[in-house]
Amino acid sequence: MAPPMSLWWCQTHIRHEIGHCFGLLHTYGGSCCPENIDCSLITNPDFLSDVFPTGNSNCASSSAPCNNCFEDNGLYSNNVMGGQPTSNWYSPLQVGRMRRNLHIGSMRVFAKEMTSDYTTPWTITSSEVWDFDTQLYQDIIVKPGAVLTIKCKVGMANKGRIIVERNAKLIVDGGEIYAWGSEWAGIQVWGNYSKEQTIYSGMSPFQGVVQVINQGTLRDATNAITTGKYDQNSNLDWGGYSGGIIQCNGAKFINNQRAIQYLSYQNFNPYNNNVVDNIGNITNTLFETNSVLKDPSAPNPQVFISLWNVRGVKFYGNTYQNTRSPLPSLDKRGNGIYSIDASYTVDRYKVCSSYNSISGLCGSYYVNIPSTFKSLQYGVYVQNSTPLTNIVVNDNDFIGCNRSAYFAGTSNTRVTNNRINVGEGLSNLQFLPYGIYLENSTAYSVTNNNIYTSYYSNYNTSLATGICVNGTSGTSNKIYRNNMNLMGSGSTVYGNNQGTNPGDGLQFICNQYGQGSAGKNFADLYMAISGGFNSGKIDKVQGSSTQGANNFFSHTGNPNPSNKSDYWDGGGTSSSNLPGTIQYFYNTIPSQLTQPWYYDNPLALNAIGSPYSTNMCPVNQNGGGNGTASTARAIIAVNTASANALLAKIDGGNTQTLLNLINSNISPGSLKNDLTYKSPYLSDAALIAYFSKVNTPPGHIKEIHELNKPVNYAVWQAILNRSLPSGIMKQLNAQQSSGEISKLNVLYGEVADLNQQKGSVVDQTINMIMSDTVNGWSKDSVIALMKADNRYDAPCRLLAAYVALDRYSDATAQVATVKAAHGGTLDDFCKLQELIIQLRQQSKSIFELKTDANTKAMVMQIESNRDNGYTYAQALLNTVFNYKYFEQIDLPFNSNAPASRLYNINDTTGNVEAIVKAFKLYPNPSNGNTFLVYRNVVEAQNLEVHVFDITGKIILSHGLANTNNVYTINTQNLTPGLYLIGVIADGKMIDQQKFVKE
C-alpha cells in the first residue's frame, strides 16, 4: 500500500483485506486459495456460486471447475476479491458469508455497539440446537411449538430481547447469554394469565417455558428472565401475558440489574378451581454480583428475584451474594428477594438417598445444600397490599447481610431454623443492622432461628438487633425458641402489640438471649418508643401459671435504673406501659436464667412452682388442631366459651356495675361482704377504687387484700397512698410478700393460654390448607375458617382474603358489614382494601395511581397516618412510584458505647442522637400550611426544620424552639408536588418524612 500506489488503489486494497478478515478468498487462480477451487456443494457447502455465474459469455471458454471462470489470462471482474483497480462489488453470497462471520468470527469484537434490531428478529420456528459461539445484532423470537437449545455463548446487543412465545421453549444448557455491548434487556417468557400451567412432553400448551440448566449462565441483563411482555422501549403489555414458566437447576445469574422477575399470575386446577402452586422452581442456582454493572447509567444491582402476586414458586439451595472487592456501600449491594403480595418458599435443596422403612420419611440425603444470602443490603424484603400470603423462609444461611429478612403486612409467614450472621451496618437510621423485622404482620411463626454477629466482638459496640416486631395491633402472636447473641438489642418491640384480653397479643416464649459462647446481649427485650411517643407493648401475660415464659436472659444490666437489660422499657407518655401491667411467669429453677433480674417496672414477676424442663420448649409447637377447618372451628368455639367463662368471674361479670357499687353510699360492711363474695377475682380497677375510698376501714382493706393477694403494682400503690396504721401495714406487707401468685393472675394466664391456642390453631390450619401442593388449596375452606375466627382483626382479615381471592361481591358485602359495626366508618386498612375492590371492579390496576391524583392522595394519606394500613399503602406506592420507606429501628442507650453509636430517643445524657426520631405532620397532604408536632429536646443546642424538594435542595429552613412542640411550616406557597421534611439537631438529621403539597 506504499507509494507509488494511488489513493484509489489503497482504498480498494483495504476493502480487499477486510474481505479476507471476514472469511472471503481470492477469485483469481494460481495462489492464495482461490474461492472457486472446489465448487461441489456436497464437499464444500460454503461454495459461493454467484461470484461467477454459469453461462457468463465473457468466460464461456474457461476451463475452470464447474465452468466458472477464474480471473486469469486477461479476464477480470469487478469483484473486490479479484484484486483489480476496478474492484467495487461483493456478490450476495459473499455478503452473506461476511454477515455470518460477523456473528461467529473473530471480527465481531470490532462491531460498533448498537441497539438490537427488533424490526427483523431472528425467528426460531422449529427445534434448533446452538453449539457454536455467536454474536447477535437483533432480537430472537422462539415461536409456538419450537424449542431453542443454547449450549454455547450468545452475545446480545444493547436492549436485545429473547422472546419465548406461548407454547415455545428455550433451554440454556450449559451455554451463556451475555451483553457484547453494555446491557441487554433479557428473556421474556410469555404466558396466558387466564390459563393453567401444565407441561406435556416437555411443552406447555398455554405458557412459554424457559429452562436454565447445567451451569447455564445469564449475565449483563436488565431483567435476565421476566414472565411478561415488554416492547422495545420497556413498556409492559397488560394484555395477560404473565404465567410463563421458569425452571432453573444449577444455573448462574451474574451481574444483572435483576435476575428473575415474576409478574402477577395465579396458577389453578381447571377441574375444581383450587389454587395450586406455580410449577416454576429455582434450584441450586448462583445469583451473584462480582463487579460494577456494564450499564454506566445503572452501575449497581437492584434485586436478584422479584415477585408480584404469584404463588408457590420454590427456591431451593440457591446462593445470593455480592462478592465485589471491596464491597460497595450498603445501599449499592442489592437485595436477594423482593416480593409484593406473593407466596413462595426459600429452603434447602435436598435429594434423598435412603428412606426409613417404617416411617417412609427420608433417612439421609446425598445432596443437602442450604440457601445462602451473603453481603446484601436485604436478604428477603416483603411488602403486601393485602395480607393473605404464604411465605416460608426455612433453614437458610444469612451471612453479613445488613438486614436479613423484612416482612411488612404479611400473614401466615414462617421464618424458621435460619442461621443469621447480622452484618456490620452503620450508625444511621437507614442502615442499622438486624436479623428479622416484622411490621404490621400477624399469624407468623418465627421459631428456632439462631441470630448472632461475627462483625462485633463486644455487645457494647454492637449495632445489631436480633428480631424487631412493630405493630401487630392486638392479635395473638409468638416469638418462639430463637437464639440471639451479641446484639445491641436481642428483641425490640415498637407500637401496640398487646390486644384487649390476655393472650390477644405478642408473647416471647422459650427464647435464649446471650447464651452459649457467641456472646451476651447489651439488652434482651427492649420496648422502644415509636410514633406518638409510646413505648412498645406486648401481651399482658407472658407465659402462664403452669408453664413459664422460659426465656433465658443475658443479665448484662445492673441495678442502676439506666440499664434494665433483661426487660427495658423506653418510657414515653402516660399511655405507654404502666407499672405492673405485664404479668411475667417464670420457673424458679434455674432462676438465674429464666428470671428477669434487671427490668423496668411494667414487668410484674410471678414465680411458678414447677422447675424448668427442656420439654417445656419443644422444637415444634402444635396448637392442637389436625389441619382441618372443622377441627379448628370446634377449638375456636370451645376456647372462646372457656375464656369467656373465666373472664366472667372477674368482678362478678361486670366491672362497671361493681365500680358503681363501690362509689355508692353502701355501708362498709355490706360492701366488704359483696367484695368477699366476688374475691379472689377482683380487678385492679375495683381494688384501687375500694382501697382508695376514704371510709374503707383499714381492717376491711387487710381482709380483702388477703383474699386477692398479692395485688399488682398499681393496687399496692393505692394501699400505700392511704397511710394506714403501722400494725395493719405490717400485716399487709407480710401478705403481699407471701410469694404466691394471685388467683386473678392465674386466671389471666389461663385465658391467655386459651386465646393463644385458639389463634395458633386458626393460623396453623390456614397455613396447612394454603400449603397443600397435591390438591391445591380450597378458597372456600380458608374463607369458612376466617369467618369463624373471632379475634380482634378477623373482620378486616376476612375482607382482605376476599380481595386477595378476587371475590369482589363478597368483599363489597364485607365492607358494608364492617362499616355497620363501626358506625359507618372504616379504619385505614379496610379503606385501602375498599380502594383495591373499586379499582379491580373497574378492570383497573394499582397503576391507576399514576393518573388519578385523588386516589394517589388517599393512599399517601393512609401511609402518612401511620395507622394499621400504612405498610400496605407503602407497598402500593413503592410498586407504582418506586417510593422508598425505611422501617423504624432503634437501640437502647449505652453509656459504655463509643460516640459513633446511635442512641435511644428518650435519654437525656447530652448526646445529640438521643433525640426523638419521630414527628408528625398534619395535614399531609395539604393545600395550605402544615403543622409539625415534635418532642421537646433539652439536650440539643440547635434544632431546625428543613424542607427539601425532590432534587434534595433546601427550599425552606427554620429554627425550632425547645420550649414548644408544635410549629407551623409555611407550605402554602409551595408548588404542588412531593417534598421531604426533616428535623435537624445540632447539624444531624434525626428524622425525615415525605410531604405532599396539593
Buried (B, 14 or more C-beta within 10 A) or exposed (E): EEEEEEEEBEEBBEBBEEBEEBBBBBBBBEEEEBBBBBBEEEEEEEBBBEBBEEEBEEBEEBEBBBBBBBBBEEBBBEBBBBBBBEBEEBBEBBEBBBEBBBBBBEBBEEBEEBEBBBEEBBEBEEEEEBEEBBBBBBBBBBBBEBBBBBBBBBBBBBBBBBBBBBBBBBBBBBBBBBBBBBBBBBBBBBBBBEBBBBBEEEBBEBBBBBBBBBBBBBBBBBBBBBBBBBEBEEEBEBEBBBBBBBBBBBBBBBBBBBBBBBBBBBBBEEEEEBBBBBBBBBBBBBBBBEEBBBBEEEEBBBBBBBBBBBBBBBBBBBBBBBEBEEEBEBEBBBBBBBBBBBBBBBBBBBEEEEEEEEEEEBEEBEEBBBBBBBBBBBBBBBBBBBBBBBBBBBBBBBBBBBBBBBBBBBBBBBBBBBBBBBBBBBBEBBBBBBBBBBBBBBBBBBBBBBBBBBBBEEBBBBBBBBBBBBBBBBBBBBBBBBBBBBBBBBBBBBBBBBBEBBBBBBBBBBBBBBBEEBBBBBBBBBBBBBBBBBBBBBBBBBBBBBBBBBBBBBBBBEEEEEBBBBBBBBBBEEEBBBBBBBBBBBBBBEBEBBBBBBBBBBBBBBBBEEEBEEEBBEEEBEBBBEBBBEBBBBBBEEBBEBBEEBBEBBBBEEBEEBBEBBEEEEEEEEBBEBBBEBBBBBBBBBBBBBBBBEEBEBBBBBBBBBBBBBBBBBBBBBBEEBEBEEEBBEBBEEBBEEEBBBBBBBBBBBBBBBBBBBBBBBBBBBBBBBBBEEEBBBBEBBBBBBBBBEBBBBBBBBBBBBBBBEBBEBBBEBBEEBBEEEEEEBBBBBBBBBBBBBBBEEEBBBBBBEEBEEBBBBBBBBBBBBBBBBBBBBBBBBBBBEBEBEBBBBBBBBEEBEEEBBBBBBBEEEBBBBBBBBBBBEBBBBEEEBBBBBBBBEBBEEBBBBBBBEEEEEEBEEEBEBEEBEBEBEBEEBEEEBBBBBBBBBEEEBBBBBBBBE
